[in-house]
């Protein structure tokens, strides 16, 4: 079952993905993704629950205007260290 997430958190995730992997495609931000997401988590802009569910592919994002499956997959893979840490 896919979970619908609150719009502000969805917007943060989707916009970060778009900015890091689409707008600045010529730069590899992959190694910085866990740190960037951790800053948003520490600022209480993204919750542990949402990050874990997003990392496990349990969030409904396919209807978002910025959604691109390949970018989402790359972003989730890059975020894996943070998702693993939060899942402990």
Buried (B, 14 or more C-beta within 10 A) or exposed (E): EEEEBEEEBBEBBBEBBBEBBEEEEEEEBBEEBBEBBBEBBEEEEBBEEBBBBBBEEEBEBEEBEBBBEEBBEBBBEBBEBBBEEBEE
